[in-house]
């Protein structure tokens, strides 16, 4: 009876447990990589918004947005939600810059 239970555990539970652990590890790695990408995009957006502010000065919102979107495309971010750009502008304004 003990051998039967041991065989069952070895044949069914251990491979399933291994699969769960591998799946969890891949999930954590994916989450970490996504967080790195989000942080990198956030820093790039702030940098580009600051540059647009210096280049175009007060007002000129359309030109500044076009500048930021163009530079984002050049940096490998072909589509970034307008809300993220606006959040970077808000973050810049909130920092007193």
Phi and psi in radians as a Rosetta constraint file:
Dihedral C 1 N 2 CA 2 C 2 CIRCULARHARMONIC -1.091 0.35
Dihedral N 2 CA 2 C 2 N 3 CIRCULARHARMONIC -0.704 0.35
Dihedral C 2 N 3 CA 3 C 3 CIRCULARHARMONIC -1.137 0.35
Dihedral N 3 CA 3 C 3 N 4 CIRCULARHARMONIC -0.633 0.35
Dihedral C 3 N 4 CA 4 C 4 CIRCULARHARMONIC -1.130 0.35
Dihedral N 4 CA 4 C 4 N 5 CIRCULARHARMONIC -0.776 0.35
Dihedral C 4 N 5 CA 5 C 5 CIRCULARHARMONIC -1.166 0.35
Dihedral N 5 CA 5 C 5 N 6 CIRCULARHARMONIC -0.741 0.35
Dihedral C 5 N 6 CA 6 C 6 CIRCULARHARMONIC -1.082 0.35
Dihedral N 6 CA 6 C 6 N 7 CIRCULARHARMONIC -0.725 0.35
Dihedral C 6 N 7 CA 7 C 7 CIRCULARHARMONIC -1.127 0.35
Dihedral N 7 CA 7 C 7 N 8 CIRCULARHARMONIC -0.705 0.35
Dihedral C 7 N 8 CA 8 C 8 CIRCULARHARMONIC -1.098 0.35
Dihedral N 8 CA 8 C 8 N 9 CIRCULARHARMONIC -0.787 0.35
Dihedral C 8 N 9 CA 9 C 9 CIRCULARHARMONIC -1.065 0.35
Dihedral N 9 CA 9 C 9 N 10 CIRCULARHARMONIC -0.766 0.35
Dihedral C 9 N 10 CA 10 C 10 CIRCULARHARMONIC -1.166 0.35
Dihedral N 10 CA 10 C 10 N 11 CIRCULARHARMONIC -0.661 0.35
Dihedral C 10 N 11 CA 11 C 11 CIRCULARHARMONIC -1.426 0.35
Dihedral N 11 CA 11 C 11 N 12 CIRCULARHARMONIC -0.561 0.35
Dihedral C 11 N 12 CA 12 C 12 CIRCULARHARMONIC -1.971 0.35
Dihedral N 12 CA 12 C 12 N 13 CIRCULARHARMONIC -0.868 0.35
Dihedral C 12 N 13 CA 13 C 13 CIRCULARHARMONIC -1.308 0.35
Dihedral N 13 CA 13 C 13 N 14 CIRCULARHARMONIC -0.813 0.35
Dihedral C 13 N 14 CA 14 C 14 CIRCULARHARMONIC -1.108 0.35
Dihedral N 14 CA 14 C 14 N 15 CIRCULARHARMONIC -0.795 0.35
Dihedral C 14 N 15 CA 15 C 15 CIRCULARHARMONIC -1.087 0.35
Dihedral N 15 CA 15 C 15 N 16 CIRCULARHARMONIC -0.676 0.35
Dihedral C 15 N 16 CA 16 C 16 CIRCULARHARMONIC -1.120 0.35
Dihedral N 16 CA 16 C 16 N 17 CIRCULARHARMONIC -0.705 0.35
Dihedral C 16 N 17 CA 17 C 17 CIRCULARHARMONIC -1.127 0.35
Dihedral N 17 CA 17 C 17 N 18 CIRCULARHARMONIC -0.710 0.35
Dihedral C 17 N 18 CA 18 C 18 CIRCULARHARMONIC -1.081 0.35
Dihedral N 18 CA 18 C 18 N 19 CIRCULARHARMONIC -0.733 0.35
Dihedral C 18 N 19 CA 19 C 19 CIRCULARHARMONIC -1.100 0.35
Dihedral N 19 CA 19 C 19 N 20 CIRCULARHARMONIC -0.740 0.35
Dihedral C 19 N 20 CA 20 C 20 CIRCULARHARMONIC -1.105 0.35
Dihedral N 20 CA 20 C 20 N 21 CIRCULARHARMONIC -0.745 0.35
Dihedral C 20 N 21 CA 21 C 21 CIRCULARHARMONIC -1.133 0.35
Dihedral N 21 CA 21 C 21 N 22 CIRCULARHARMONIC -0.728 0.35
Dihedral C 21 N 22 CA 22 C 22 CIRCULARHARMONIC -1.126 0.35
Dihedral N 22 CA 22 C 22 N 23 CIRCULARHARMONIC -0.745 0.35
Dihedral C 22 N 23 CA 23 C 23 CIRCULARHARMONIC -1.075 0.35
Dihedral N 23 CA 23 C 23 N 24 CIRCULARHARMONIC -0.723 0.35
Dihedral C 23 N 24 CA 24 C 24 CIRCULARHARMONIC -1.144 0.35
Dihedral N 24 CA 24 C 24 N 25 CIRCULARHARMONIC -0.712 0.35
Dihedral C 24 N 25 CA 25 C 25 CIRCULARHARMONIC -1.103 0.35
Dihedral N 25 CA 25 C 25 N 26 CIRCULARHARMONIC -0.783 0.35
Dihedral C 25 N 26 CA 26 C 26 CIRCULARHARMONIC -1.100 0.35
Dihedral N 26 CA 26 C 26 N 27 CIRCULARHARMONIC -0.675 0.35
Dihedral C 26 N 27 CA 27 C 27 CIRCULARHARMONIC -1.083 0.35
Dihedral N 27 CA 27 C 27 N 28 CIRCULARHARMONIC -0.735 0.35
Dihedral C 27 N 28 CA 28 C 28 CIRCULARHARMONIC -1.158 0.35
Dihedral N 28 CA 28 C 28 N 29 CIRCULARHARMONIC -0.722 0.35
Dihedral C 28 N 29 CA 29 C 29 CIRCULARHARMONIC -1.104 0.35
Dihedral N 29 CA 29 C 29 N 30 CIRCULARHARMONIC -0.773 0.35
Dihedral C 29 N 30 CA 30 C 30 CIRCULARHARMONIC -1.061 0.35
Dihedral N 30 CA 30 C 30 N 31 CIRCULARHARMONIC -0.732 0.35
Dihedral C 30 N 31 CA 31 C 31 CIRCULARHARMONIC -1.145 0.35
Dihedral N 31 CA 31 C 31 N 32 CIRCULARHARMONIC -0.704 0.35
Dihedral C 31 N 32 CA 32 C 32 CIRCULARHARMONIC -1.136 0.35
Dihedral N 32 CA 32 C 32 N 33 CIRCULARHARMONIC -0.765 0.35
Dihedral C 32 N 33 CA 33 C 33 CIRCULARHARMONIC -1.116 0.35
Dihedral N 33 CA 33 C 33 N 34 CIRCULARHARMONIC -0.728 0.35
Dihedral C 33 N 34 CA 34 C 34 CIRCULARHARMONIC -1.101 0.35
Dihedral N 34 CA 34 C 34 N 35 CIRCULARHARMONIC -0.690 0.35
Dihedral C 34 N 35 CA 35 C 35 CIRCULARHARMONIC -1.122 0.35
Dihedral N 35 CA 35 C 35 N 36 CIRCULARHARMONIC -0.700 0.35
Dihedral C 35 N 36 CA 36 C 36 CIRCULARHARMONIC -1.076 0.35
Dihedral N 36 CA 36 C 36 N 37 CIRCULARHARMONIC -0.762 0.35
Dihedral C 36 N 37 CA 37 C 37 CIRCULARHARMONIC -1.114 0.35
Dihedral N 37 CA 37 C 37 N 38 CIRCULARHARMONIC -0.730 0.35
Dihedral C 37 N 38 CA 38 C 38 CIRCULARHARMONIC -1.095 0.35
Dihedral N 38 CA 38 C 38 N 39 CIRCULARHARMONIC -0.760 0.35
Dihedral C 38 N 39 CA 39 C 39 CIRCULARHARMONIC -1.134 0.35
Dihedral N 39 CA 39 C 39 N 40 CIRCULARHARMONIC -0.717 0.35
Dihedral C 39 N 40 CA 40 C 40 CIRCULARHARMONIC -1.108 0.35
Dihedral N 40 CA 40 C 40 N 41 CIRCULARHARMONIC -0.764 0.35
Dihedral C 40 N 41 CA 41 C 41 CIRCULARHARMONIC -1.129 0.35
Dihedral N 41 CA 41 C 41 N 42 CIRCULARHARMONIC -0.730 0.35
Dihedral C 41 N 42 CA 42 C 42 CIRCULARHARMONIC -1.063 0.35
Dihedral N 42 CA 42 C 42 N 43 CIRCULARHARMONIC -0.784 0.35
Dihedral C 42 N 43 CA 43 C 43 CIRCULARHARMONIC -1.142 0.35
Dihedral N 43 CA 43 C 43 N 44 CIRCULARHARMONIC -0.714 0.35
Dihedral C 43 N 44 CA 44 C 44 CIRCULARHARMONIC -1.116 0.35
Dihedral N 44 CA 44 C 44 N 45 CIRCULARHARMONIC -0.754 0.35
Dihedral C 44 N 45 CA 45 C 45 CIRCULARHARMONIC -1.047 0.35
Dihedral N 45 CA 45 C 45 N 46 CIRCULARHARMONIC -0.786 0.35
Dihedral C 45 N 46 CA 46 C 46 CIRCULARHARMONIC -1.086 0.35
Dihedral N 46 CA 46 C 46 N 47 CIRCULARHARMONIC -0.723 0.35
Dihedral C 46 N 47 CA 47 C 47 CIRCULARHARMONIC -1.100 0.35
Dihedral N 47 CA 47 C 47 N 48 CIRCULARHARMONIC -0.776 0.35
Dihedral C 47 N 48 CA 48 C 48 CIRCULARHARMONIC -1.191 0.35
Dihedral N 48 CA 48 C 48 N 49 CIRCULARHARMONIC -0.656 0.35
Dihedral C 48 N 49 CA 49 C 49 CIRCULARHARMONIC -1.140 0.35
Dihedral N 49 CA 49 C 49 N 50 CIRCULARHARMONIC -0.725 0.35
Dihedral C 49 N 50 CA 50 C 50 CIRCULARHARMONIC -1.071 0.35
Dihedral N 50 CA 50 C 50 N 51 CIRCULARHARMONIC -0.774 0.35
Dihedral C 50 N 51 CA 51 C 51 CIRCULARHARMONIC -1.077 0.35
Dihedral N 51 CA 51 C 51 N 52 CIRCULARHARMONIC -0.769 0.35
Dihedral C 51 N 52 CA 52 C 52 CIRCULARHARMONIC -1.085 0.35
Dihedral N 52 CA 52 C 52 N 53 CIRCULARHARMONIC -0.696 0.35
Dihedral C 52 N 53 CA 53 C 53 CIRCULARHARMONIC -1.085 0.35
Dihedral N 53 CA 53 C 53 N 54 CIRCULARHARMONIC -0.725 0.35
Dihedral C 53 N 54 CA 54 C 54 CIRCULARHARMONIC -1.226 0.35
Dihedral N 54 CA 54 C 54 N 55 CIRCULARHARMONIC -0.675 0.35
Dihedral C 54 N 55 CA 55 C 55 CIRCULARHARMONIC -1.269 0.35
Dihedral N 55 CA 55 C 55 N 56 CIRCULARHARMONIC -0.812 0.35
Dihedral C 55 N 56 CA 56 C 56 CIRCULARHARMONIC -1.760 0.35
Dihedral N 56 CA 56 C 56 N 57 CIRCULARHARMONIC -0.220 0.35
Dihedral C 56 N 57 CA 57 C 57 CIRCULARHARMONIC 1.196 0.35
Dihedral N 57 CA 57 C 57 N 58 CIRCULARHARMONIC -2.912 0.35
Dihedral C 57 N 58 CA 58 C 58 CIRCULARHARMONIC -1.106 0.35
Dihedral N 58 CA 58 C 58 N 59 CIRCULARHARMONIC 2.607 0.35
Dihedral C 58 N 59 CA 59 C 59 CIRCULARHARMONIC 1.295 0.35
Dihedral N 59 CA 59 C 59 N 60 CIRCULARHARMONIC -2.650 0.35
Dihedral C 59 N 60 CA 60 C 60 CIRCULARHARMONIC 0.937 0.35
Dihedral N 60 CA 60 C 60 N 61 CIRCULARHARMONIC 0.653 0.35
Dihedral C 60 N 61 CA 61 C 61 CIRCULARHARMONIC -1.008 0.35
Dihedral N 61 CA 61 C 61 N 62 CIRCULARHARMONIC -0.710 0.35
Dihedral C 61 N 62 CA 62 C 62 CIRCULARHARMONIC -1.121 0.35
Dihedral N 62 CA 62 C 62 N 63 CIRCULARHARMONIC -0.760 0.35
Dihedral C 62 N 63 CA 63 C 63 CIRCULARHARMONIC -1.138 0.35
Dihedral N 63 CA 63 C 63 N 64 CIRCULARHARMONIC -0.699 0.35
Dihedral C 63 N 64 CA 64 C 64 CIRCULARHARMONIC -1.142 0.35
Dihedral N 64 CA 64 C 64 N 65 CIRCULARHARMONIC -0.752 0.35
Dihedral C 64 N 65 CA 65 C 65 CIRCULARHARMONIC -1.124 0.35
Dihedral N 65 CA 65 C 65 N 66 CIRCULARHARMONIC -0.724 0.35
Dihedral C 65 N 66 CA 66 C 66 CIRCULARHARMONIC -1.100 0.35
Dihedral N 66 CA 66 C 66 N 67 CIRCULARHARMONIC -0.695 0.35
Dihedral C 66 N 67 CA 67 C 67 CIRCULARHARMONIC -1.064 0.35
Dihedral N 67 CA 67 C 67 N 68 CIRCULARHARMONIC -0.852 0.35
Dihedral C 67 N 68 CA 68 C 68 CIRCULARHARMONIC -1.098 0.35
Dihedral N 68 CA 68 C 68 N 69 CIRCULARHARMONIC -0.799 0.35
Dihedral C 68 N 69 CA 69 C 69 CIRCULARHARMONIC -1.101 0.35
Dihedral N 69 CA 69 C 69 N 70 CIRCULARHARMONIC -0.702 0.35
Dihedral C 69 N 70 CA 70 C 70 CIRCULARHARMONIC -1.115 0.35
Dihedral N 70 CA 70 C 70 N 71 CIRCULARHARMONIC -0.793 0.35
Dihedral C 70 N 71 CA 71 C 71 CIRCULARHARMONIC -1.170 0.35
Dihedral N 71 CA 71 C 71 N 72 CIRCULARHARMONIC -0.594 0.35
Dihedral C 71 N 72 CA 72 C 72 CIRCULARHARMONIC -1.097 0.35
Dihedral N 72 CA 72 C 72 N 73 CIRCULARHARMONIC -0.773 0.35
Dihedral C 72 N 73 CA 73 C 73 CIRCULARHARMONIC -1.054 0.35
Dihedral N 73 CA 73 C 73 N 74 CIRCULARHARMONIC -0.745 0.35
Dihedral C 73 N 74 CA 74 C 74 CIRCULARHARMONIC -1.119 0.35
Dihedral N 74 CA 74 C 74 N 75 CIRCULARHARMONIC -0.475 0.35
Dihedral C 74 N 75 CA 75 C 75 CIRCULARHARMONIC -1.572 0.35
Dihedral N 75 CA 75 C 75 N 76 CIRCULARHARMONIC 0.068 0.35
Dihedral C 75 N 76 CA 76 C 76 CIRCULARHARMONIC 1.681 0.35
Dihedral N 76 CA 76 C 76 N 77 CIRCULARHARMONIC 0.237 0.35
Dihedral C 76 N 77 CA 77 C 77 CIRCULARHARMONIC -2.022 0.35
Dihedral N 77 CA 77 C 77 N 78 CIRCULARHARMONIC 1.455 0.35
Dihedral C 77 N 78 CA 78 C 78 CIRCULARHARMONIC -1.134 0.35
Dihedral N 78 CA 78 C 78 N 79 CIRCULARHARMONIC -0.573 0.35
Dihedral C 78 N 79 CA 79 C 79 CIRCULARHARMONIC -2.348 0.35
Dihedral N 79 CA 79 C 79 N 80 CIRCULARHARMONIC 2.087 0.35
Dihedral C 79 N 80 CA 80 C 80 CIRCULARHARMONIC -2.205 0.35
Dihedral N 80 CA 80 C 80 N 81 CIRCULARHARMONIC 2.281 0.35
Dihedral C 80 N 81 CA 81 C 81 CIRCULARHARMONIC -1.013 0.35
Dihedral N 81 CA 81 C 81 N 82 CIRCULARHARMONIC 2.413 0.35
Dihedral C 81 N 82 CA 82 C 82 CIRCULARHARMONIC -1.008 0.35
Dihedral N 82 CA 82 C 82 N 83 CIRCULARHARMONIC -0.553 0.35
Dihedral C 82 N 83 CA 83 C 83 CIRCULARHARMONIC -1.084 0.35
Dihedral N 83 CA 83 C 83 N 84 CIRCULARHARMONIC -0.612 0.35
Dihedral C 83 N 84 CA 84 C 84 CIRCULARHARMONIC -1.197 0.35
Dihedral N 84 CA 84 C 84 N 85 CIRCULARHARMONIC -0.673 0.35
Dihedral C 84 N 85 CA 85 C 85 CIRCULARHARMONIC -1.141 0.35
Dihedral N 85 CA 85 C 85 N 86 CIRCULARHARMONIC -0.782 0.35
Dihedral C 85 N 86 CA 86 C 86 CIRCULARHARMONIC -1.088 0.35
Dihedral N 86 CA 86 C 86 N 87 CIRCULARHARMONIC -0.651 0.35
Dihedral C 86 N 87 CA 87 C 87 CIRCULARHARMONIC -1.122 0.35
Dihedral N 87 CA 87 C 87 N 88 CIRCULARHARMONIC -0.645 0.35
Dihedral C 87 N 88 CA 88 C 88 CIRCULARHARMONIC -1.143 0.35
Dihedral N 88 CA 88 C 88 N 89 CIRCULARHARMONIC -0.702 0.35
Dihedral C 88 N 89 CA 89 C 89 CIRCULARHARMONIC -1.100 0.35
Dihedral N 89 CA 89 C 89 N 90 CIRCULARHARMONIC -0.779 0.35
Dihedral C 89 N 90 CA 90 C 90 CIRCULARHARMONIC -1.082 0.35
Dihedral N 90 CA 90 C 90 N 91 CIRCULARHARMONIC -0.744 0.35
Dihedral C 90 N 91 CA 91 C 91 CIRCULARHARMONIC -1.081 0.35
Dihedral N 91 CA 91 C 91 N 92 CIRCULARHARMONIC -0.662 0.35
Dihedral C 91 N 92 CA 92 C 92 CIRCULARHARMONIC -1.172 0.35
Dihedral N 92 CA 92 C 92 N 93 CIRCULARHARMONIC -0.805 0.35
Dihedral C 92 N 93 CA 93 C 93 CIRCULARHARMONIC -1.098 0.35
Dihedral N 93 CA 93 C 93 N 94 CIRCULARHARMONIC -0.679 0.35
Dihedral C 93 N 94 CA 94 C 94 CIRCULARHARMONIC -1.191 0.35
Dihedral N 94 CA 94 C 94 N 95 CIRCULARHARMONIC -0.434 0.35
Dihedral C 94 N 95 CA 95 C 95 CIRCULARHARMONIC -1.424 0.35
Dihedral N 95 CA 95 C 95 N 96 CIRCULARHARMONIC -0.087 0.35
Dihedral C 95 N 96 CA 96 C 96 CIRCULARHARMONIC 1.466 0.35
Dihedral N 96 CA 96 C 96 N 97 CIRCULARHARMONIC 0.286 0.35
